[in-house]
Amino acid sequence: MHYFIQSANPKPMHALPSEVKLHTTLNEKYAAKWIPEDMTLQDYPLSYQELEPYFDKFEKVCSTAGKSAAAG
């Protein structure tokens, strides 16, 4: 999974549910013909709901979630 920092809103952002099932999302939105045949695009084998606790834990371990230390 990827994390990135948005410059306008400096907080870590993890994958969205639509990104975890990107192949399905693109097929539903644009139809299968939109995805090139040689593109190795696939859905993650886990659902967003299964991954979310790990996103949460990562954010807590890396101190990117919760109260700021400056907040007291």
N, C-alpha and C positions, 0 to 999 in steps of 0.2 A: 504494500500500500504506500501511497505517497502522501507527504505533507508538504505544504508550501505556505509561505507568508505573503499575505496580501499587502501591498504597499499602502493602500488607502486605509486599510483597517488592519493594523499589525497584530494579528492573532493567527495561530496555526489553523489551517483548514484541512480536514481529512477528506477522504473520498466521499462523495455523495451516493445515495442509494442507486441513482441512475448510472453512476460510473462503475459500481460493483457489477451491475448487469448490463454493461455497455453494448454487447452484441445484441441482446434482446431489445434494449431501448432503441438502438438505431434501426433494427428491423421493423419494430412497431411504428416508429416515426417516419422512416423514409422508404421502407420496403427492402427486401434482400438485395435487389439489383443495385442498390446504392453502394454496397460494400464490395470493393474489388475482390475478385476470386483469389488473388495471391496474398491478400491481407490475412494475417494470422490473429484476427480479433476474436476473443472469446470472453464469456462471462467468468467471473471468479467462481470457484466451486462452493463457496460459502455465501450465505445471504448477508445483507447489511446488518440484520438483527443479530446474527451470530458474531459478526466482527465488531459491533459497536462497543461491547464491554472492553475489548482490547484497545480501541481508540481512546476510550475514557481512561483506562489504566496508564497508557502511554502519556497522555496529557498530564496526568497527576504525577507520574514518576519524573517527567521532564520539567515539572513546575510551569506548565503552560496553561493550566486550568485552575480555577479557584480564586481566592483572594490574593491580591498583590501584597508582597511583603511591605511595601510602602504604605498600604492601607491599614496596617497595624495588625 
